[in-house]
Amino acid sequence: MNITDKPSFILDLQQLVEARIQLHYAIQPLAAISNALADSSSKGLFWDDRLGFITRAITSLESYRLALDPIALTLNFVTDQDRVISAFALGDRTLTEAFDWMKAIVNGLGGASDLITPISYPPNDFPDSDLASGATFQLLNLTSELAEYYVIADRILQNLVQQEPMASDVRIWPHHFDIATLISIPDEINGEEKSVGIGLSSGDGSYNEPYWYVTPYPYPEDRSNLPILDGEGVWHTEGWVGAILTASQFGEPKASMDKVNTFLKSAIAGCKELLR
């Protein structure tokens, strides 16, 4: 997988939406096999700079993993040495065909393919697309731009995890297609454990573009005097409470790392303050 540096960056929100929805569906085979066959500590997806979106080793399949190259739009079964043993190009193929291919490989490796089924998500909480009803995937040149958000987000979050001893592993969640970590706080409010979630969403019903978020949990009841944020961050308070910074504000992912880190530092401090 190769994400080339570009001399200029243009934020085309409509094209990013098309790429996001397609990739959101393309990672569902990874989500399904991880959900069915991985142990509890290995569920969820991860980012690999060489392989793209990837599962951890599938317990019942020894060291094999399933990856999605977002640039070539290709699913790859790989060994623990990153050797590809089987590939499936999604271009002009359906999601059903992708699942059939995956289950056939699992069978050949001696795994329980009958346990693998598409994950069902709550109604109205997953993007609608013709891909769900048999449309074929299409190669889009801009997938490299969308993938760049995950490349940079993973670097920023991995560095943050090194600084926060109570932070979880960085994972990509197939339900909302965000990459995130969770800082646990050893305390409770009304019986609910405190935490601060930090991540990058590629876009959703709240914001139709990539955005960083930092959310305190439980949400504060008083939202009239939220902490001041650096780096142009603002507070979102409709439906959920969190500090956000959109792609329209931070621009090209790699060039904006300092700005994003400034925002995250102030937002994490602000969320911890709200939870005191």
C-alpha positions in Angstrom: 0.0 0.0 0.0 1.4 3.4 -1.0 0.0 6.8 0.0 2.0 9.3 -2.0 2.6 12.9 -0.9 0.7 15.4 -2.8 1.9 18.9 -3.7 -1.5 20.4 -2.7 -4.5 19.3 -0.8 -8.1 19.9 -1.8 -10.9 19.0 0.6 -13.7 17.7 -1.6 -16.4 16.7 0.9 -18.7 15.0 -1.6 -16.0 12.7 -2.9 -14.8 12.0 0.7 -18.4 10.9 1.6 -18.5 8.5 -1.4 -15.1 7.0 -0.4 -16.1 6.8 3.3 -19.3 4.9 2.7 -17.6 2.5 0.3 -14.7 1.8 2.7 -17.1 1.5 5.6 -18.8 -1.4 3.8 -15.4 -2.8 2.6 -14.2 -3.3 6.2 -17.3 -5.3 7.2 -15.7 -8.7 6.2 -12.9 -7.9 8.6 -15.4 -6.9 11.3 -17.3 -10.1 10.8 -14.4 -12.5 11.0 -12.9 -10.7 14.0 -16.3 -10.7 15.8 -16.8 -14.4 15.1 -13.3 -15.9 15.6 -11.0 -13.6 17.5 -10.8 -13.7 21.3 -12.3 -10.9 23.3 -9.0 -9.0 23.7 -8.4 -8.9 19.9 -11.8 -7.8 18.6 -12.0 -4.6 16.7 -9.8 -3.5 13.8 -6.4 -1.8 13.7 -4.3 0.3 11.3 -1.1 -0.9 9.7 1.0 1.5 7.6 1.9 -1.3 5.2 -1.3 -3.3 5.0 -4.1 -0.8 5.8 -7.1 -1.8 7.9 -6.4 -5.2 9.6 -7.6 -7.6 12.2 -5.4 -9.1 14.9 -4.5 -12.8 14.6 -7.6 -14.9 14.4 -7.3 -17.4 17.3 -8.8 -20.4 15.5 -6.7 -19.7 12.4 -3.4 -19.6 14.2 -1.5 -16.4 13.1 -3.6 -15.5 10.0 -5.1 -12.0 9.7 -7.4 -10.3 7.3 -6.5 -6.9 5.9 -8.1 -4.3 3.6 -5.8 -2.3 1.3 -7.9 0.9 0.9 -5.9 2.2 -2.1 -6.2 -1.0 -4.2 -9.5 -1.8 -2.6 -8.4 -5.4 -2.0 -8.9 -7.8 0.8 -5.8 -9.8 1.8 -5.3 -12.9 4.0 -1.8 -12.5 5.5 0.5 -14.5 7.7 2.2 -13.1 10.8 5.1 -12.4 8.5 2.8 -10.2 6.3 2.9 -12.7 3.5 -0.3 -12.6 1.4 -1.7 -16.1 0.9 -4.9 -15.0 -0.9 -6.3 -11.7 -2.2 -9.7 -10.6 -3.4 -10.0 -7.4 -5.4 -13.3 -5.7 -4.5 -13.6 -3.6 -7.7 -16.7 -4.6 -9.6 -17.5 -7.2 -7.0 -20.3 -7.3 -4.4 -20.1 -7.6 -0.6 -21.7 -11.0 -0.8 -18.9 -12.2 -3.1 -16.4 -10.9 -0.6 -18.0 -12.8 2.2 -18.1 -16.0 0.1 -14.4 -15.7 -0.7 -13.5 -15.0 2.9 -15.5 -18.0 4.2 -14.0 -20.3 1.5 -10.5 -19.3 2.7 -11.4 -19.9 6.3 -12.8 -23.3 5.4 -9.5 -24.1 3.6 -7.6 -23.2 6.7 -9.7 -25.4 8.9 -11.7 -22.6 10.5 -15.4 -22.4 11.5 -16.7 -20.4 8.6 -20.3 -21.1 9.5 -19.8 -18.7 12.5 -19.0 -15.8 10.3 -22.0 -13.6 9.6 -22.4 -9.9 8.8 -22.7 -7.8 11.9 -26.2 -6.3 12.4 -26.2 -2.6 13.5 -29.1 -0.6 15.0 -31.5 0.8 12.4 -30.7 4.3 11.2 -27.2 4.0 12.7 -25.2 2.8 9.7 -24.8 4.5 6.3 -27.3 3.5 3.7 -25.9 2.4 0.4 -26.7 0.2 -2.7 -23.8 -1.9 -1.6 -26.0 -3.4 1.0 -28.4 -4.7 -1.7 -25.9 -6.1 -4.3 -24.3 -3.1 -5.9 -20.6 -3.5 -6.8 -17.6 -1.7 -5.3 -15.9 0.9 -7.5 -12.2 2.0 -7.4 -12.0 5.7 -6.4 -8.8 7.7 -6.8 -9.6 9.7 -3.6 -9.4 6.7 -1.3 -5.7 7.5 -0.8 -6.8 10.9 0.7 -9.3 9.3 3.0 -6.7 6.7 4.1 -4.3 9.5 4.9 -6.6 10.6 7.7 -6.3 7.2 9.3 -2.5 7.1 8.8 -2.0 10.4 10.7 -4.7 9.7 13.3 -3.0 6.4 14.2 0.3 8.1 14.7 -1.2 10.9 16.8 -3.2 8.4 18.9 -0.4 5.9 19.4 1.8 8.8 20.7 -1.1 9.9 23.0 -1.4 6.3 24.4 2.3 6.4 25.3 1.6 9.5 27.4 -1.6 8.3 29.1 -1.1 5.1 31.2 -4.9 4.5 31.4 -5.5 4.7 27.7 -6.7 1.6 25.8 -5.2 0.2 22.6 -5.9 2.3 19.5 -8.7 0.5 17.5 -10.9 1.1 14.5 -14.5 0.4 15.3 -16.5 -1.0 12.3 -19.9 0.3 13.5 -19.0 4.0 13.2 -15.7 3.6 11.3 -13.8 5.8 13.8 -10.3 5.2 15.1 -10.0 5.9 18.8 -8.7 5.2 22.2 -10.4 5.5 25.6 -8.8 6.9 28.8 -10.2 5.2 31.8 -10.5 7.3 35.0 -10.6 5.3 38.2 -13.8 7.0 39.6 -17.5 6.9 39.1 -20.4 9.4 38.8 -23.8 8.0 39.9 -22.4 4.4 39.4 -21.1 5.1 35.9 -17.3 4.7 35.3 -15.6 7.9 34.1 -13.7 8.0 30.8 -12.5 10.3 28.1 -12.8 9.1 24.5 -10.4 10.5 21.9 -10.7 9.7 18.2 -11.1 10.6 14.6 -14.3 10.0 12.8 -14.3 9.9 9.0 -17.7 11.6 9.0 -21.2 10.6 10.2 -24.6 12.0 10.8 -23.2 14.7 13.1 -20.6 16.0 10.7 -20.4 15.1 7.0 -16.6 15.3 7.0 -13.7 13.9 9.0 -13.4 15.3 12.5 -11.5 14.8 15.7 -13.5 14.4 18.9 -12.8 14.3 22.6 -15.8 13.2 24.8 -16.2 13.1 28.6 -18.3 10.3 30.0 -20.7 10.6 31.7 -21.7 13.8 29.8 -21.9 16.9 32.0 -25.4 18.0 33.0 -24.5 21.6 33.0 -23.3 22.6 29.5 -23.5 26.4 30.0 -19.8 26.9 30.9 -17.7 24.4 29.1 -13.9 24.8 29.2 -12.1 27.0 26.5 -10.5 25.0 23.7 -7.3 25.7 21.8 -6.6 25.1 18.1 -10.1 26.3 16.9 -11.9 23.5 18.6 -15.5 23.9 19.6 -18.0 22.0 21.8 -20.7 19.8 20.3 -23.7 19.6 22.7 -26.6 18.2 20.6 -27.3 14.5 21.4 -23.8 14.0 22.8 -21.1 16.3 24.4 -17.6 16.5 23.1 -14.9 18.8 21.8 -14.6 18.6 18.0 -12.3 19.8 15.3 -13.4 19.3 11.7 -11.4 18.7 8.6 -12.6 22.1 7.3 -10.8 23.6 10.3 -7.6 21.6 10.4 -7.0 21.0 6.7 -4.5 18.5 5.3 -3.9 15.7 7.8 -0.1 15.5 7.8 0.5 19.3 7.8 -2.0 19.8 10.6 -0.5 17.5 13.2 0.7 20.3 15.5 -2.7 22.0 15.3 -4.5 18.8 16.1 -2.2 18.0 19.0 -2.8 21.5 20.4 -6.5 20.9 20.2 -6.4 17.4 21.7 -4.2 18.5 24.7 -6.7 21.3 25.6 -9.7 19.1 25.0 -8.5 16.2 27.1 -7.6 18.5 29.9 -11.0 20.1 29.6 -12.9 16.8 29.7 -10.9 15.7 32.7 -11.8 18.9 34.4 -15.5 18.3 33.6 -15.3 14.8 35.2 -13.8 16.0 38.6 
